[in-house]
Amino acid sequence: PISSILVNRYGSRPVVMFGGLLCGVGMISAAFCTSILQLYICVGFITGFGLALNLQPSVIIIGKYFLKRRPIANGLAMAGSPVMLCTLAPLNQFLFDNFGWRGSFLILGAILLNCCVAGALFRPIGAGTALVKTQVNEEGKDALKGKITEDGSTGKKIEEEEGKDCFEKVNQYLDFSLFKHRGFLIYLIGNVLMFLGFFAPIVFLAPYAKHTGIDEYSAAFLLSILAIVDMVARPATGIVANSRWVRPRIQYFFSFAIAFNGACHLLCPLASSYTGLLVYSSFFGLAFGMVCAMLFETLMDLVGAARFTSAVGLVTIAECCTILLGPPIGGILIDTFGDYKYMFIKCGAVMVLAGTFLFIMNYYNYRMLAKEEKERKMKEEHLKSVRTENEGKKNWNKDSTQDGPELEPLREKGEGIKKEMNGT
């Protein structure tokens, strides 16, 4: 949410550059830590905050630049993450073996400082970055204040208007009226449920491979396979989502991707050999890429580009709990039963449930939208017919009072009567 507020206030470019600086400083500072608490602050808080300032502006600026081919643009932009992920797991192992954990933090911090260079290339559109709706509300509020002052109204009214400033200022950066938006609430509930099992399989994939007797480098290679497939899946998903058959009903496609992701986790315990884990990693990478490519596109499709910045911030507030709870719950299941399969079953069941919920509720939402659109058109047609009828009556009355040759005898007779009355 802080990232969304800063983007609305200052734009995407300075926020990304500041986030890249925080990432680099946090990782480099971690190289000099002497306790786990200091690592929590440097890597967890400072670097984590910097990464948040990097991700959201990158997604938001896509919505400002693209409309017609926005799903493809989102898919291509999201493909940058697995490009690094496919090399990061072996790179981390290599850096740790050769430079130790302190040297590894220094090198990773230097790599993350390149986010400042990427942010400098962000080209803002237009002078202002605030919401259009908020700007209109602010202009209307200022005009109302000026009118009250000119009319000499009491100071009580001015104080009432000033009392609204607090909410207006908050609503300027985070549009809380989105909680009245039916599609946004459906998306929010489905995603909160989905993230309970979304990240845990990635966290425990390499440990699960080591648990089955696979060496460290081979276990790390599973994440590279996942990332390579993910790298291809994201832009491919964007192309499919942008097609004229899928984009009008992209919410169904997103629901299928989540359910497909869950099905992969449910079948993972059947993969007992390294070949089976390679197959699982490939399908998991495909499903993971499909979800990530459409994660923000579906939200933008629901709320529109103008309210997207606030929507991302509000979604993040609600999702943070399940994102944080997912991996620890998986770890508790592993410690309790001594087996990784229960963690994968839990994640798969949760994601299948989330996909099913989104599919059913989006079907309901599409039906309601079609019904509301039909009622709106009928109302417009009714108003148009009433307006046409009123205009016809006005024209008839106007025509009936106009001078014409057929009314000449009646007019002469009336003038004669007036003359007689004046004579008497």
C-alpha positions as CSV (number, residue, x, y, z in Angstrom):
1,P,0.0,0.0,0.0
2,I,2.9,2.4,0.7
3,S,4.2,1.7,-2.8
4,S,0.8,2.6,-4.3
5,I,0.6,5.8,-2.3
6,L,4.1,6.9,-3.4
7,V,3.3,6.1,-7.1
8,N,0.2,8.2,-7.0
9,R,2.1,11.0,-5.4
10,Y,5.4,11.0,-7.2
11,G,5.1,8.6,-10.2
12,S,6.7,5.3,-11.1
13,R,10.2,6.5,-12.0
14,P,11.5,7.9,-8.6
15,V,9.7,5.1,-6.7
16,V,11.5,2.4,-8.6
17,M,14.9,4.2,-8.3
18,F,14.4,4.6,-4.6
19,G,13.4,0.9,-4.3
20,G,16.5,-0.2,-6.1
21,L,18.6,1.8,-3.8
22,L,17.0,0.3,-0.7
23,C,17.5,-3.2,-2.2
24,G,21.2,-2.6,-2.7
25,V,21.7,-1.0,0.6
26,G,19.8,-3.8,2.5
27,M,21.8,-6.6,0.9
28,I,25.2,-4.9,1.2
29,S,24.4,-4.1,4.9
30,A,23.5,-7.8,5.4
31,A,27.1,-8.7,4.7
32,F,28.2,-6.9,7.9
33,C,25.5,-8.4,10.2
34,T,26.5,-10.4,13.3
35,S,23.1,-11.7,14.4
36,I,19.9,-13.1,12.9
37,L,17.9,-10.0,14.1
38,Q,20.2,-7.8,12.1
39,L,19.6,-10.0,9.0
40,Y,15.8,-9.7,9.6
41,I,16.1,-5.9,9.5
42,C,18.5,-5.7,6.5
43,V,17.3,-8.5,4.3
44,G,13.8,-8.8,5.5
45,F,12.7,-5.2,6.1
46,I,14.9,-2.9,4.0
47,T,15.4,-5.2,1.0
48,G,11.8,-6.4,1.2
49,F,10.5,-2.8,1.2
50,G,12.7,-2.0,-1.7
51,L,11.4,-5.0,-3.7
52,A,7.8,-3.8,-3.0
53,L,8.7,-0.4,-4.4
54,N,10.1,-2.1,-7.5
55,L,7.3,-4.4,-8.4
56,Q,4.1,-2.4,-8.2
57,P,5.3,0.7,-10.2
58,S,6.6,-1.7,-12.9
59,V,3.1,-3.2,-13.2
60,I,1.2,0.1,-12.9
61,I,3.2,1.8,-15.7
62,I,2.2,-1.0,-18.1
63,G,-1.5,-0.1,-17.6
64,K,-0.6,3.6,-18.5
65,Y,1.1,2.7,-21.7
66,F,-0.9,-0.2,-23.1
67,L,-4.6,-1.0,-23.6
68,K,-5.2,-3.0,-26.8
69,R,-2.3,-5.4,-26.2
70,R,-2.0,-5.1,-22.4
71,P,-2.1,-8.8,-21.6
72,I,0.9,-9.4,-23.9
73,A,2.8,-6.5,-22.4
74,N,2.1,-7.9,-18.9
75,G,3.2,-11.3,-19.9
76,L,6.5,-10.0,-21.4
77,A,7.2,-7.8,-18.4
78,M,6.6,-10.6,-16.0
79,A,8.9,-12.8,-17.9
80,G,11.8,-10.8,-16.5
81,S,11.4,-12.5,-13.1
82,P,12.0,-16.1,-14.2
83,V,14.9,-15.0,-16.4
84,M,16.8,-14.2,-13.2
85,L,15.3,-17.1,-11.2
86,C,16.6,-19.7,-13.7
87,T,20.1,-18.6,-12.9
88,L,19.7,-17.5,-9.4
89,A,19.6,-20.9,-7.7
90,P,22.8,-22.2,-9.2
91,L,24.4,-18.8,-8.8
92,N,23.6,-18.6,-5.1
93,Q,25.2,-22.0,-4.6
94,F,28.2,-21.0,-6.6
95,L,28.6,-17.7,-4.7
96,F,28.2,-19.4,-1.3
97,D,30.8,-22.0,-2.1
98,N,33.4,-19.5,-3.4
99,F,32.8,-16.3,-1.5
100,G,30.8,-17.3,1.6
101,W,27.6,-15.8,2.7
102,R,29.0,-12.3,3.3
103,G,30.6,-12.1,-0.1
104,S,27.4,-13.4,-1.6
105,F,25.3,-10.6,0.0
106,L,27.8,-8.0,-1.4
107,I,27.6,-9.3,-4.9
108,L,23.7,-9.7,-4.8
109,G,23.5,-6.1,-3.5
110,A,25.5,-4.8,-6.4
111,I,23.3,-6.7,-8.8
112,L,20.1,-5.2,-7.2
113,L,21.5,-1.7,-7.5
114,N,20.9,-2.1,-11.3
115,C,17.2,-1.6,-10.5
116,C,18.0,2.1,-10.2
117,V,19.2,2.0,-13.8
118,A,16.0,0.3,-14.9
119,G,13.9,2.8,-13.0
120,A,15.7,5.7,-14.6
121,L,14.4,4.4,-18.0
122,F,10.8,4.6,-16.9
123,R,9.2,7.4,-18.9
124,P,6.2,9.0,-17.2
125,I,3.1,10.0,-19.2
126,G,1.5,13.3,-18.5
127,A,2.2,15.8,-15.7
128,G,0.0,14.3,-13.0
129,T,-0.2,10.8,-11.7
130,A,-3.1,11.0,-9.4
131,L,-6.4,9.3,-10.1
132,V,-8.7,11.0,-12.6
133,K,-11.7,10.6,-10.3
134,T,-9.8,12.1,-7.4
135,Q,-8.8,15.1,-9.5
136,V,-12.4,15.7,-10.5
137,N,-13.5,15.4,-6.8
138,E,-10.8,17.9,-5.8
139,E,-11.7,20.4,-8.5
140,G,-15.4,20.1,-7.5
141,K,-14.5,20.6,-3.8
142,D,-12.4,23.7,-4.5
143,A,-15.2,25.2,-6.6
144,L,-17.7,24.5,-3.9
145,K,-15.5,26.2,-1.3
146,G,-15.1,29.2,-3.5
147,K,-18.8,29.5,-4.0
148,I,-19.5,29.3,-0.3
149,T,-17.0,32.0,0.4
150,E,-18.4,34.3,-2.3
151,D,-21.9,33.9,-1.1
152,G,-20.9,34.9,2.4
153,S,-22.2,31.7,4.0
154,T,-21.5,30.9,7.6
155,G,-18.2,29.5,8.8
156,K,-19.9,26.3,9.9
157,K,-20.3,25.1,6.3
158,I,-16.7,25.8,5.6
159,E,-15.7,23.8,8.7
160,E,-17.8,20.9,7.4
161,E,-16.1,21.0,4.1
162,E,-12.7,21.1,5.9
163,G,-13.8,18.1,7.9
164,K,-14.0,16.1,4.8
165,D,-10.4,16.9,3.8
166,C,-9.0,14.0,5.9
167,F,-11.0,11.3,4.1
168,E,-10.4,13.1,0.8
169,K,-6.7,13.1,1.3
170,V,-6.6,9.4,2.2
171,N,-9.0,8.5,-0.7
172,Q,-6.8,10.4,-3.0
173,Y,-4.1,7.8,-2.8
174,L,-6.1,4.7,-1.8
175,D,-9.6,4.5,-3.2
176,F,-11.5,2.6,-0.4
177,S,-14.7,2.7,-2.5
178,L,-13.3,-0.3,-4.3
179,F,-14.6,-2.4,-1.4
180,K,-18.1,-1.7,-2.8
181,H,-17.0,-3.1,-6.2
182,R,-18.3,-6.6,-6.7
183,G,-15.6,-7.8,-9.1
184,F,-12.9,-6.5,-6.9
185,L,-14.3,-8.3,-3.8
186,I,-14.5,-11.6,-5.8
187,Y,-10.9,-11.2,-6.9
188,L,-9.7,-10.3,-3.4
189,I,-11.3,-13.3,-1.7
190,G,-10.1,-15.7,-4.3
191,N,-6.5,-14.4,-4.2
192,V,-6.4,-14.4,-0.4
193,L,-7.3,-18.1,-0.5
194,M,-5.0,-18.8,-3.4
195,F,-1.9,-17.3,-1.8
196,L,-2.2,-19.7,1.2
197,G,-0.7,-22.4,-1.1
198,F,1.0,-20.4,-3.9
199,F,4.6,-19.8,-2.6
200,A,5.1,-22.8,-0.3
201,P,5.8,-25.4,-3.0
202,I,8.6,-23.1,-4.4
203,V,10.1,-22.8,-0.9
204,F,10.1,-26.5,-0.3
205,L,10.8,-27.9,-3.7
206,A,14.6,-28.1,-3.3
207,P,14.5,-29.4,0.3
208,Y,12.0,-32.0,-0.9
209,A,14.4,-33.1,-3.6
210,K,17.2,-33.3,-1.0
211,H,14.9,-35.3,1.3
212,T,14.5,-38.0,-1.4
213,G,18.3,-38.4,-1.8
214,I,19.1,-35.9,-4.6
215,D,22.3,-33.9,-4.4
216,E,22.3,-30.1,-3.8
217,Y,23.1,-29.0,-7.4
218,S,20.5,-31.3,-8.9
219,A,17.9,-30.1,-6.4
220,A,18.7,-26.4,-7.3
221,F,18.5,-27.3,-11.0
222,L,14.8,-28.2,-10.4
223,L,14.2,-24.5,-9.7
224,S,16.0,-23.6,-12.9
225,I,13.8,-25.9,-14.9
226,L,10.7,-24.3,-13.3
227,A,12.0,-20.9,-14.1
228,I,12.9,-21.7,-17.8
229,V,9.4,-23.1,-18.4
230,D,7.9,-20.1,-16.5
231,M,9.9,-17.7,-18.7
232,V,8.3,-19.2,-21.8
233,A,4.8,-19.6,-20.2
234,R,4.3,-15.9,-19.2
235,P,4.5,-14.3,-22.6
236,A,2.7,-17.2,-24.2
237,T,-0.1,-16.8,-21.7
238,G,-0.2,-13.1,-22.5
239,I,-0.6,-13.9,-26.2
240,V,-3.4,-16.3,-25.5
241,A,-5.1,-14.0,-23.0
242,N,-5.0,-11.2,-25.6
243,S,-6.9,-13.2,-28.2
244,R,-10.5,-12.3,-29.1
245,W,-11.8,-15.6,-27.7
246,V,-10.2,-15.3,-24.3
247,R,-9.9,-11.6,-23.4
248,P,-13.6,-10.9,-23.1
249,R,-13.8,-13.7,-20.5
250,I,-10.2,-13.6,-19.1
251,Q,-11.4,-14.2,-15.5
252,Y,-12.3,-17.8,-16.5
253,F,-8.9,-18.3,-17.9
254,F,-7.4,-17.0,-14.7
255,S,-9.6,-19.4,-12.6
256,F,-8.4,-22.3,-14.8
257,A,-4.8,-21.4,-14.3
258,I,-5.2,-21.4,-10.5
259,A,-7.0,-24.8,-10.5
260,F,-4.4,-26.2,-12.8
261,N,-1.6,-25.0,-10.4
262,G,-3.4,-26.8,-7.6
263,A,-3.8,-30.0,-9.6
264,C,0.0,-30.1,-10.2
265,H,0.6,-29.9,-6.4
266,L,-1.9,-32.7,-5.7
267,L,0.0,-35.0,-8.1
268,C,3.5,-34.1,-6.9
269,P,3.6,-36.8,-4.2
270,L,3.4,-39.4,-7.0
271,A,6.8,-38.1,-8.3
272,S,9.2,-40.2,-6.2
273,S,12.2,-40.2,-8.6
274,Y,14.3,-37.3,-10.1
275,T,12.6,-37.7,-13.5
276,G,9.2,-37.4,-11.9
277,L,10.3,-34.2,-10.1
278,L,11.6,-32.8,-13.4
279,V,8.2,-33.4,-14.9
280,Y,6.5,-31.8,-11.9
281,S,8.8,-28.8,-12.1
282,S,7.9,-28.4,-15.8
283,F,4.2,-28.4,-15.2
284,F,4.5,-26.3,-12.1
285,G,6.5,-23.7,-14.1
286,L,3.8,-23.7,-16.7
287,A,1.0,-23.2,-14.2
288,F,3.0,-20.7,-12.1
289,G,3.7,-18.7,-15.2
290,M,0.1,-18.6,-16.3
291,V,-1.0,-17.3,-12.9
292,C,1.7,-14.7,-12.7
293,A,1.1,-13.4,-16.2
294,M,-2.6,-12.8,-15.5
295,L,-2.4,-11.9,-11.8
296,F,-2.5,-8.1,-12.4
297,E,-4.1,-8.2,-15.8
298,T,-7.3,-9.6,-14.4
299,L,-7.4,-7.0,-11.6
300,M,-6.9,-4.2,-14.2
301,D,-9.7,-5.8,-16.3
302,L,-12.0,-5.6,-13.3
303,V,-11.3,-2.1,-11.9
304,G,-9.9,-0.3,-14.9
305,A,-6.5,1.4,-15.3
306,A,-7.5,4.6,-13.4
307,R,-8.2,2.8,-10.2
308,F,-5.6,0.0,-10.6
309,T,-3.0,1.7,-8.5
310,S,-5.2,1.8,-5.4
311,A,-6.5,-1.7,-6.1
312,V,-3.0,-3.2,-6.0
313,G,-2.3,-1.5,-2.7
314,L,-5.6,-2.6,-1.1
315,V,-5.2,-6.2,-2.4
316,T,-1.7,-6.3,-0.9
317,I,-3.0,-5.3,2.5
318,A,-5.4,-8.2,2.5
319,E,-3.1,-10.8,0.9
320,C,-0.1,-10.2,3.2
321,C,-1.5,-12.5,5.9
322,T,-1.9,-15.6,3.8
323,I,1.3,-14.9,1.9
324,L,3.2,-14.9,5.2
325,L,1.2,-17.9,6.7
326,G,1.6,-20.2,3.7
327,P,5.2,-21.4,4.0
328,P,5.1,-21.7,7.9
329,I,2.0,-23.8,7.8
330,G,3.7,-26.0,5.2
331,G,6.7,-26.3,7.5
332,I,4.5,-27.3,10.4
333,L,2.9,-30.0,8.4
334,I,6.3,-31.3,7.4
335,D,7.5,-31.3,11.0
336,T,4.3,-32.9,12.3
337,F,4.1,-35.8,9.8
338,G,7.7,-36.1,8.8
339,D,6.7,-36.1,5.1
340,Y,6.5,-33.4,2.4
341,K,3.5,-34.9,0.6
342,Y,1.0,-33.4,3.1
343,M,2.3,-29.9,2.4
344,F,1.9,-30.4,-1.3
345,I,-1.6,-31.9,-0.8
346,K,-2.6,-28.9,1.4
347,C,-1.4,-26.4,-1.2
348,G,-3.0,-28.2,-4.1
349,A,-6.4,-28.5,-2.3
350,V,-6.4,-24.8,-1.3
351,M,-5.6,-23.7,-4.9
352,V,-8.2,-25.9,-6.5
353,L,-10.7,-24.5,-4.1
354,A,-9.7,-21.0,-4.9
355,G,-9.9,-21.6,-8.7
356,T,-13.3,-23.2,-8.3
357,F,-14.5,-20.3,-6.2
358,L,-13.3,-17.7,-8.7
359,F,-14.8,-19.6,-11.6
360,I,-18.3,-19.8,-10.0
361,M,-18.3,-16.2,-8.7
362,N,-17.0,-14.8,-12.0
363,Y,-19.8,-16.6,-13.8
364,Y,-22.2,-14.9,-11.4
365,N,-20.4,-11.5,-11.9
366,Y,-20.6,-11.8,-15.7
367,R,-24.3,-12.6,-15.5
368,M,-25.0,-9.6,-13.3
369,L,-22.9,-7.3,-15.5
370,A,-24.9,-8.4,-18.5
371,K,-28.2,-7.9,-16.7
372,E,-27.1,-4.4,-15.5
373,E,-26.0,-3.5,-19.0
374,K,-29.3,-4.6,-20.4
375,E,-31.3,-2.6,-17.8
376,R,-29.1,0.4,-18.5
377,K,-29.8,0.2,-22.2
378,M,-33.6,-0.2,-21.5
379,K,-33.5,2.8,-19.2
380,E,-31.7,4.9,-21.8
381,E,-34.2,3.9,-24.5
382,H,-37.1,4.8,-22.2
383,L,-35.6,8.2,-21.4
384,K,-34.9,8.7,-25.1
385,S,-38.5,7.9,-26.0
386,V,-39.9,10.2,-23.3
387,R,-37.6,12.9,-24.5
388,T,-38.7,12.4,-28.1
389,E,-42.4,12.5,-27.0
390,N,-42.0,15.7,-25.0
391,E,-40.2,17.3,-27.9
392,G,-43.0,16.3,-30.2
393,K,-45.6,17.8,-27.9
394,K,-43.6,21.1,-27.7
395,N,-43.3,21.2,-31.5
396,W,-47.1,20.5,-31.9
397,N,-48.0,23.3,-29.4
398,K,-45.6,25.7,-31.2
399,D,-47.0,24.9,-34.6
400,S,-50.6,25.3,-33.3
401,T,-49.9,28.8,-32.1
402,Q,-48.1,29.9,-35.3
403,D,-49.9,32.2,-37.8
404,G,-51.4,30.5,-40.8
405,P,-53.9,31.2,-43.7
406,E,-56.4,28.9,-42.2
407,L,-56.6,30.9,-39.0
408,E,-57.1,34.3,-40.8
409,P,-60.9,34.3,-40.6
410,L,-60.9,33.5,-36.9
411,R,-58.4,36.2,-36.2
412,E,-60.4,38.9,-38.1
413,K,-63.6,37.9,-36.3
414,G,-61.8,38.2,-32.9
415,E,-60.4,41.6,-33.8
416,G,-63.9,42.8,-34.8
417,I,-65.3,41.7,-31.4
418,K,-62.5,43.6,-29.6
419,K,-63.3,46.7,-31.6
420,E,-67.0,46.5,-30.7
421,M,-66.2,46.0,-27.0
422,N,-63.8,49.0,-27.1
423,G,-66.6,51.1,-28.8
424,T,-69.1,50.4,-26.0
